[in-house]
Amino acid sequence: MSDCIFCKIVAGQLPCGKVYEDEDVLAFHDIHPFARVHFLIIPKQHIATLDDCTPAHEKLLGKMLLLAPRLAKEQGLDSGFKTLINTGRGGGQEVFHIHVHVFGGGDPVSRS
């Protein structure tokens, strides 16, 4: 999708603080973190919301969720972390490209 910010990140048109990338997914630091560690895991394929997923997406969704603990530990979240998937406007979704928030470690560090 030409107007999707996450698709632009996947295409390399916008920079990101990359945490992980393979042929199916990309993980990068959230630009508005609400914890010391806060990154997103997104599929490279554009899927607007979790509600748009079908059984054909099962393997991709499983991959994203299983990647979360590995990357959380690599980012220093050894004692635990939270995950969040906002779905639809009523669910607080702002970017309509499915993404898993992974966060923890206390309040974000000021970047100013």
Backbone as CSV, one residue per row, in Angstrom:
resi,resn,N_x,N_y,N_z,CA_x,CA_y,CA_z,C_x,C_y,C_z
1,MET,0.847,-1.178,0.000,0.000,0.000,0.000,0.889,1.238,0.000
2,SER,0.682,2.107,-0.938,1.560,3.251,-1.142,1.495,4.278,-0.016
3,ASP,0.407,4.346,0.730,0.301,5.341,1.794,0.525,4.760,3.188
4,CYS,0.902,3.508,3.290,1.121,2.854,4.583,2.555,3.107,5.051
5,ILE,2.686,3.733,6.216,4.017,4.061,6.742,4.847,2.803,6.986
6,PHE,4.227,1.714,7.435,4.989,0.496,7.684,5.429,-0.155,6.379
7,CYS,4.610,-0.080,5.340,5.028,-0.595,4.027,6.214,0.203,3.500
8,LYS,6.223,1.517,3.765,7.356,2.355,3.353,8.621,1.978,4.115
9,ILE,8.473,1.626,5.384,9.622,1.173,6.172,10.129,-0.145,5.618
10,VAL,9.232,-1.082,5.332,9.620,-2.376,4.763,10.352,-2.180,3.439
11,ALA,9.885,-1.238,2.612,10.483,-0.981,1.303,11.801,-0.209,1.390
12,GLY,12.181,0.232,2.587,13.413,0.982,2.745,13.280,2.459,2.403
13,GLN,12.046,2.933,2.231,11.819,4.339,1.899,11.880,5.241,3.128
14,LEU,11.702,4.665,4.304,11.789,5.398,5.564,12.736,4.643,6.495
15,PRO,13.516,5.369,7.288,14.439,4.694,8.205,13.718,4.109,9.412
16,CYS,14.367,3.160,10.043,13.844,2.597,11.294,15.018,2.100,12.117
17,GLY,14.798,1.975,13.401,15.799,1.391,14.293,15.599,-0.111,14.302
18,LYS,16.154,-0.771,13.298,15.899,-2.200,13.084,16.425,-3.051,14.235
19,VAL,15.576,-3.973,14.660,15.914,-4.952,15.687,16.138,-6.315,15.044
20,TYR,15.358,-6.628,13.994,15.410,-7.941,13.356,14.747,-7.848,11.990
21,GLU,15.229,-8.668,11.056,14.577,-8.768,9.754,14.863,-10.130,9.156
22,ASP,13.844,-10.708,8.526,14.009,-11.893,7.695,13.088,-11.745,6.493
23,GLU,12.854,-12.801,5.772,12.062,-12.712,4.540,10.583,-12.403,4.785
24,ASP,10.091,-12.632,6.003,8.665,-12.470,6.304,8.329,-11.294,7.207
25,VAL,9.235,-10.956,8.120,8.914,-9.962,9.153,10.046,-8.962,9.340
26,LEU,9.679,-7.849,9.955,10.635,-6.804,10.324,10.280,-6.368,11.744
27,ALA,11.288,-6.173,12.568,11.079,-5.655,13.923,11.933,-4.409,14.077
28,PHE,11.349,-3.379,14.684,12.065,-2.120,14.853,11.541,-1.377,16.074
29,HIS,12.376,-0.463,16.593,12.010,0.314,17.779,10.854,1.255,17.462
30,ASP,9.924,1.358,18.402,8.795,2.276,18.278,9.315,3.709,18.410
31,ILE,8.826,4.608,17.559,9.303,5.995,17.623,8.672,6.766,18.782
32,HIS,7.614,6.228,19.370,6.981,6.838,20.548,6.878,5.775,21.643
33,PRO,8.013,5.375,22.219,7.994,4.269,23.184,7.242,4.619,24.461
34,PHE,6.549,3.634,25.014,5.944,3.836,26.320,6.556,2.929,27.373
35,ALA,7.759,2.444,27.085,8.573,1.703,28.053,10.033,1.858,27.630
36,ARG,10.940,1.506,28.535,12.370,1.622,28.230,12.711,0.847,26.960
37,VAL,12.168,-0.368,26.832,12.297,-1.154,25.608,10.914,-1.240,24.985
38,HIS,10.799,-0.848,23.739,9.515,-0.894,23.037,9.800,-1.018,21.548
39,PHE,9.482,-2.191,21.008,9.663,-2.397,19.577,8.422,-3.040,18.994
40,LEU,8.335,-2.997,17.677,7.204,-3.560,16.940,7.694,-4.705,16.081
41,ILE,6.853,-5.698,15.926,7.103,-6.776,14.968,5.982,-6.689,13.942
42,ILE,6.356,-6.531,12.667,5.359,-6.403,11.608,5.626,-7.431,10.514
43,PRO,4.573,-7.871,9.837,4.804,-8.707,8.652,5.209,-7.798,7.494
44,LYS,6.009,-8.301,6.593,6.351,-7.524,5.403,5.142,-7.419,4.472
45,GLN,4.308,-8.412,4.506,3.055,-8.401,3.737,2.094,-7.427,4.403
46,HIS,1.439,-6.595,3.614,0.469,-5.664,4.193,-0.813,-6.412,4.553
47,ILE,-1.119,-6.406,5.841,-2.383,-6.912,6.372,-2.860,-5.803,7.300
48,ALA,-4.007,-5.243,7.047,-4.449,-4.051,7.776,-4.655,-4.305,9.266
49,THR,-5.407,-5.325,9.636,-5.716,-5.566,11.045,-5.723,-7.063,11.338
50,LEU,-5.689,-7.393,12.603,-5.810,-8.794,13.012,-7.141,-9.360,12.540
51,ASP,-8.142,-8.520,12.483,-9.470,-8.940,12.022,-9.471,-9.337,10.543
52,ASP,-8.480,-8.907,9.789,-8.376,-9.250,8.370,-7.615,-10.549,8.131
53,CYS,-7.067,-11.139,9.171,-6.299,-12.374,9.020,-7.216,-13.565,8.765
54,THR,-6.684,-14.514,8.032,-7.399,-15.741,7.699,-6.539,-16.929,8.132
55,PRO,-7.046,-18.141,8.009,-6.210,-19.300,8.319,-4.907,-19.336,7.507
56,ALA,-4.882,-18.696,6.356,-3.659,-18.648,5.555,-2.547,-17.861,6.250
57,HIS,-2.894,-17.018,7.214,-1.915,-16.204,7.935,-1.432,-16.866,9.231
58,GLU,-1.929,-18.042,9.523,-1.615,-18.697,10.791,-0.119,-18.855,11.026
59,LYS,0.611,-19.309,10.045,2.052,-19.527,10.194,2.773,-18.195,10.432
60,LEU,2.403,-17.160,9.697,3.014,-15.842,9.854,2.742,-15.281,11.247
61,LEU,1.506,-15.369,11.713,1.161,-14.867,13.049,1.916,-15.634,14.130
62,GLY,2.001,-16.942,13.970,2.755,-17.756,14.921,4.225,-17.365,14.943
63,LYS,4.773,-17.118,13.775,6.175,-16.705,13.691,6.392,-15.399,14.439
64,MET,5.488,-14.435,14.250,5.611,-13.142,14.914,5.567,-13.302,16.434
65,LEU,4.626,-14.098,16.923,4.489,-14.275,18.376,5.654,-15.052,18.972
66,LEU,6.160,-16.038,18.265,7.290,-16.802,18.780,8.594,-16.015,18.728
67,LEU,8.656,-15.036,17.849,9.825,-14.173,17.758,9.882,-13.186,18.932
68,ALA,8.727,-12.818,19.461,8.662,-11.810,20.531,9.546,-12.146,21.733
69,PRO,9.480,-13.340,22.323,10.320,-13.604,23.495,11.808,-13.595,23.177
70,ARG,12.169,-14.100,22.014,13.588,-14.119,21.632,14.137,-12.695,21.516
71,LEU,13.409,-11.849,20.803,13.862,-10.473,20.620,13.795,-9.689,21.927
72,ALA,12.774,-9.955,22.747,12.669,-9.274,24.043,13.909,-9.561,24.885
73,LYS,14.329,-10.802,24.927,15.531,-11.157,25.695,16.767,-10.494,25.100
74,GLU,16.864,-10.468,23.763,18.007,-9.818,23.114,18.050,-8.325,23.420
75,GLN,16.893,-7.732,23.690,16.809,-6.302,23.997,16.912,-6.033,25.498
76,GLY,17.195,-7.071,26.287,17.437,-6.899,27.711,16.251,-7.143,28.616
77,LEU,15.166,-7.650,28.078,13.970,-7.909,28.901,13.991,-9.345,29.412
78,ASP,14.965,-9.639,30.264,15.145,-10.994,30.784,14.092,-11.405,31.799
79,SER,13.493,-10.429,32.502,12.554,-10.781,33.565,11.097,-10.720,33.124
80,GLY,10.855,-10.445,31.852,9.488,-10.437,31.339,9.216,-9.235,30.459
81,PHE,8.084,-9.284,29.788,7.699,-8.237,28.847,6.202,-8.332,28.605
82,LYS,5.674,-7.334,27.921,4.264,-7.318,27.530,4.169,-7.319,26.016
83,THR,3.071,-7.859,25.511,2.772,-7.770,24.085,1.391,-7.153,23.937
84,LEU,1.180,-6.489,22.811,-0.090,-5.830,22.558,-0.334,-5.785,21.060
85,ILE,-1.540,-6.129,20.650,-1.974,-5.956,19.267,-3.265,-5.151,19.309
86,ASN,-3.205,-3.900,18.879,-4.415,-3.087,18.770,-5.110,-3.477,17.468
87,THR,-6.420,-3.634,17.520,-7.163,-4.065,16.337,-8.325,-3.132,16.075
88,GLY,-8.269,-2.423,14.953,-9.335,-1.512,14.553,-9.299,-0.205,15.334
89,ARG,-10.013,0.776,14.819,-10.048,2.100,15.477,-10.532,1.990,16.922
90,GLY,-11.572,1.201,17.146,-12.104,1.032,18.496,-11.136,0.342,19.430
91,GLY,-10.177,-0.384,18.875,-9.156,-1.058,19.670,-7.883,-0.250,19.813
92,GLY,-7.911,0.992,19.346,-6.754,1.868,19.500,-5.713,1.775,18.403
93,GLN,-6.021,1.064,17.327,-5.048,0.940,16.239,-4.921,2.269,15.495
94,GLU,-3.679,2.720,15.320,-3.420,3.978,14.620,-2.819,3.753,13.243
95,VAL,-1.947,2.761,13.113,-1.362,2.413,11.821,-2.027,1.121,11.365
96,PHE,-2.673,1.173,10.222,-3.432,0.026,9.754,-2.572,-0.911,8.907
97,HIS,-1.612,-1.491,9.593,-0.730,-2.568,9.129,-0.471,-3.341,10.406
98,ILE,-0.947,-4.558,10.471,-0.888,-5.317,11.723,0.522,-5.277,12.321
99,HIS,0.581,-5.113,13.630,1.862,-5.081,14.322,1.689,-5.511,15.770
100,VAL,2.727,-6.155,16.273,2.768,-6.584,17.667,3.716,-5.649,18.408
101,HIS,3.201,-4.978,19.436,4.048,-4.193,20.318,4.679,-5.147,21.330
102,VAL,5.974,-5.014,21.557,6.678,-5.765,22.601,7.375,-4.712,23.452
103,PHE,7.073,-4.712,24.767,7.620,-3.648,25.592,7.795,-4.080,27.037
104,GLY,8.660,-3.344,27.736,8.902,-3.603,29.145,10.125,-2.864,29.623
105,GLY,10.487,-3.104,30.858,11.696,-2.508,31.413,11.514,-1.148,32.034
106,GLY,10.302,-0.774,32.385,10.083,0.505,33.048,9.823,1.625,32.081
107,ASP,9.808,2.832,32.629,9.488,4.020,31.842,10.533,4.261,30.763
108,PRO,10.096,4.888,29.657,11.060,5.182,28.584,12.111,6.185,29.035
109,VAL,13.265,6.080,28.447,14.355,7.011,28.694,14.086,8.252,27.861
110,SER,14.237,9.421,28.452,14.043,10.673,27.722,15.071,10.782,26.607
111,ARG,14.620,11.160,25.430,15.515,11.286,24.287,15.778,12.740,23.931
112,SER,15.375,13.654,24.796,15.590,15.078,24.489,16.898,15.582,25.043
